């Protein structure tokens, strides 16, 4: 009898070693990204099941709060389970822009995205619909509460925070570094930016490695004026309008690319077309001008727009003026011109 009782207690203890209830409670916030190469419309949060049977998502939600733990924004409220519920399975919540750009189907499209003002300091919470915080991830300057249930953190205290901002300017994400079954210790100890482009997975177990935007074409110089649809690399130079139509750094050159001999200074900036002025209708554009990053315009007449102080080209691959060219140019992506281009 004593042997039977001991055996029964052993079975009970073994059963208690892994949570048996089917729910969503034993879940990590595994990974988060708030933008891809500065495009903050591309956002994603990846959850990971610590144990099997955690796919009953219909009573859970994902929210984000500001640096003070206030002004919560609902990212998504689950109303249905997901299909796969094995230990280590993921649930991907992403913005529509992320899904379209990265070519993966999320398990949920964000109702709202993480506000830009929250990226320097904030807190993601995976919660039950009654407000119980099942998992918490904070970063940067966040100074609000860090407590939650003890389902995934033995003392219910998820802080202190991961010290850096929520990644948005590159291809990396903030990622939980432990295995699927690992408990939370502190966000500072458990999380780090990925060492390379992040890999995201959905519940169907499809994966994608994050990639940045690609240019429309590999033409030399990209778009030197992404505010004017009539100006782009490959355009025919219109002799006589006194500005650079084809983004080669010259204005009014002839069909053989011989520079204009016009020595008049129509905009009174000290430079003529013959002296290298690429826009003799605008005194702010001239060879000696400082490049103004962000105005999408070639200020210094080198055929590029928005390059930095070291002449590294801009990585803005959005075609803002709808002319089929973006400022970003694959030829210049490494910072060096391809001599074969």
N, C-alpha and C positions, 0 to 999 in steps of 0.2 A: 504494500500500500504506500509506504514511504517512497519507494522507487518510482511508482506511478505518479505520485504528486510532484516529485522532483522533475520528472520528465515533462509533466504538464507545465510546470513553471518555466522550464527551459524553452518550450515551444512559445509560450507567451512572451518571454524576453526576446526571442529571435524575431517574432512578429513585430515587436516594438522597435526593432533596430531600424526599420524603414517605414515612413508614414504610409498607411494603407488607405486613407480616405481619398476618394476621387474628388478633386476640387481644382483650385488654381493656386492654393496657398504656398506650396513649396516651389517657389519660382524666384529666379534672379533677374535683375536688370543686367543683362550681360554686356550690352554694347549700346553706345549712343553717338550720333553725329548730328551736328546742328547746321551743317553746310558743306558743300563740296567746292573747294577752291574759291571760296568767297560767295558762292551762290547759296544764300540762306533759305531759298525755297526748297532745296534738297535736304531733307531731314529724315532720320530714321532712328527708331529705338528697337532693339532686339531683346526679347525675353528668352530665358532658357529654363526648362523644367529640371528641377533638382532631383526629382524622383518620378516614377511612372504614375500615370493617372491624373496628371495636372492640366488636362485639356478642357476642363469644364469652365470656360472663360466667361460664361454669360452673366456672372454677378461681379465682374471686376472692371476696373477702369485704370487709365493712365493719365496722370496729371503732372503739371510743372508749376512751380511757384518761383517768385522772384527772390532776390538776395536776402530779403527779410523774412522769407517764409510766408509771404502774403500774396494776394492777387493771383490765386490759382487759375490756371488755364487748362481746360479739359482737352487732352490730345485725342483720346478715343475712349468710348464707353462700349465695352463688349456686350453683345446681346445673344451670342450663340457660341457653342463650343468650337474648337478647332479639331481637325481630324486625327492627327498623330499625337499620341500621348505617352511615348516612351521616355525614359530618363534621358536627358540631353537634347530632347526635341526643342525647337525654337518656335517663337511667335514673332513675326515681323510687323511692326506698325511703322508706316512710312508715309511721307507726303506724296501727292500725285506727281509732283515734279521729280522726286527721287525715283519713283517707279518708272516713269517715262525715260529718264536720262540713263538709268542704270540697267534697264531691261529685266527687271525682276518683278514678280507679282507679290505684293505684300499680302499678309493675312488681314490687314485692316489699313484703310487710307485715313490719315490723320484728319480729324474734324477741324482742328486748329494746329498751327505750327508753333514751335517754341519762339517766343518774342525775342527780337534781337537784344533788347535791354536785359534779358536774363542770361545771356551767354557768358558774361564775366563772372556771374555768381548766381546760382539758382539750385533748385532741387527737383529731381524727378521722383515721383512716387507711384508705385504700382499698388493699387488699393482695392479693397472690397467696396461694393457700392454703398455700404453704410459708413465709409470713411476710414476703416481700419487700414493702416499703412502696413502692407505685407512686405514691401521692399522699398528702400530709399537710397538714392544716389545724389549727393550734393557735390558742388565743385566751386572753385574760385573763392570769391568774397562772401559766399553764403554765410549768414549769421543767425538763421532761424532754427527751429527745432529739428532734431535728427532722430527722434524716437519712432518706434513702430512696434509691431507685434514680435513675439519671440519665435515665429515659425521658421525664420531664416537667420536670425541673429539672436544668440542665446541671452543677451542682456537687453535686447530691444533698442540698443543704441548704435546707430549706423555711422555716426561721426567719429572723428573729425573728417572733413571733406577732402576729396582729391584736390590738390592745391591749384591746379591750372584751370583755365577756362574750358568750357565745353567746345571741342574742336569744330571749326567751321571754315578754316582758310586753306585747307590742304586736302589730302585724301585719307587722312588718319581719323580714327574714332577713339573714343574713350572706352576701354574694354576691361572687364573682370578677368583677372589673370589666373584664377584658380580653375579647378575642374568643375564639372556640372554639379556634383553632389556637395561641393564645399559650402560651409556656412559663411556668413558674413562676419568679418572681424571689425574693420573700419574701412570707410571708403578710401582713405588715404593709403592704407596698406593693400587694399584689394584691387585697385584700379590703376591703369597707366595708359597713356596713348599708345596705339599700335605702332610697331616699329616700321611698318610699311603700309601700303594701301590696305584699308580694312576689307575684310571679307564678311558679307552679310548673308544670312540664310533665312528662308521662310519655313513654314510648317510642313510644306511638301518636300522639304529637304533640298530644294534648289539653292544654289549658291551664286554669288556674284562678287567679284573683286572690284572695288570702287575705282572708277576711272574719271578723269577730268573731261571737260568739254573739248570737242574736236573742232578744228576750223572748218569752214565751209569748203575751202580749197587750199592748196599749198602754193598759191601765187605769191611772188615776192612782195614783201612789204605789207600784206593785208590791206586793211582800210585805214587810210591816213586821215579821214574825216568821216567818222561814223555818226555824224549828225546830218549828212547830206547824201541822199541816195544816188546823186549823180556823180559822186566822187568815190572811186575805188580803184584798186590795182587791176589793170586790164582794160580800164576805160580808155576811150580814144581822147587824146589831148585836143582840147578846143583852143586853137591859137587865137589870141585876142581877148580872152576873158580875164587874163592876168592872174590866174591861180592854177594850182597843180591839180589837174583832173585825174591823172593816172597814178598818182602816189609814187613817183620816182624822185621826188624832192626838187623837181624843176617845174617852172610855169612857162607855158607857151613855147616849149621846144618844138622843133619841126618833126616831120615824119621820120627823119633819120636820127632823132634824139640830139640834134645839134642845139645847144642852149640858145635862148633868145638873146638877141643883141640889143634889146631895148634898154637904154640907159636912163630912162625916165623913172622918177620915184613918185608914183601916183599917190601913195598913202603916206608919204613924208616920214618914213621910219628910218631913213638913212641907207636903204638898200634898194637897188633896182632889180629888174628881172635878170639883167646881164650880170649883176653882182650876186645872184643866188637867191633873191626873194621868191619864195614859193607862193605867196599870196600878196600881190601888190594892191589889194583892196582892203587889207587889214593890217594896220600898223603893229598889231600884237604878234604877227607872224613874220619872222625874219631869221636869218642864220644865227644871230647872236642871242636870240630869245631863250629864256628858260622854259623847258618843257613843263607843262602843267598836267600832271597825272590826274586823270579823271574827267577831263573835258572832251576826250575822244577826238582830239584834233592835233594835227602836226604843227606845233608852235615853232619848232627850231629848224624846219625845212630839211629834215634828214630822211623824209619819206615814211617815218614811223609816227604813230600817235601813242601817247601815254607811256613811253618807255621811262625807266627810272634813271636816276642820276648816273648810273654806271652803264647806261645804254642797254640794259636788259629789257627786252620787249615786254609789253603788257600781256597778261594771260587772259584778257577779257575775250571770250569766244562767243559772246552774244552779238548777233547782227542787229544793232539798235535802229539803224535807218532802213532796213529791209532791202538792201541792194545786193544781197548775196555774199557779202564780205564782212568779216568781223575784224576788229583790231588785231586779235591774236593771229599769228602766222606760224604754221608748223615749221617753216623753214628756219625761224628764229627761236624756236622753243628752248633750245639749249643755251641761248644767249650768244651764239656764234652763227654767222651767216654761212649757209651751205654753199660752197663754191660751185657745186654742180647744178644749183637751182637757176 
